[in-house]
Amino acid sequence: MTALSIRPIHSNDWPAILKIQAQCYPDIVPESQVALQSKVAISPDSCFVLEVGQQVLGYCLAHPWVLNQPPSLEQVVRKPTAPDSLYLHDIAISAQARGLGAAEQIFNRLVSKANQLGFASISLVAVQGADRYWQRLGFKSRIIDKKLNNYPDDACYMVYSIGD
């Protein structure tokens, strides 16, 4: 069994994070390091990397946000004044770590963190057909007033209720 570890993001992790982002989202223009780092800046406790043998093979970027108002792609975020949900920007796993249960371990850690932070929900925008995956984990699609114009055409806003 390969040992997986989940730890906070360090400054030297960004090349690996950007490489994994490009690998996982070939049909989307990659987000800039600045935009991604802004998520860590406002909530370092809910952003982490997955290591296998001291190699970064996955990451999670999540931060406090306002339910039903997802940030745009490439948005440099600042902490909202009245966050009421933990927004899951991304969990991305390198092909080298697929099949190890890594995404579920990261998600379970995130649910625990959201609970610690006092949030009753986790929200996200699923792309590239990932809504089916998130649905299996308990997320439900939700129609919102905000347009998802800068997301791919198949973008789907979803919410996971903690404690359901």
Salt bridges, closest charged atoms under 4 A:
ASP13 OD2 - ARG7 NH1 2.76
GLU31 OE1 - HIS89 NE2 2.63
GLU51 OE2 - ARG7 NH2 2.99
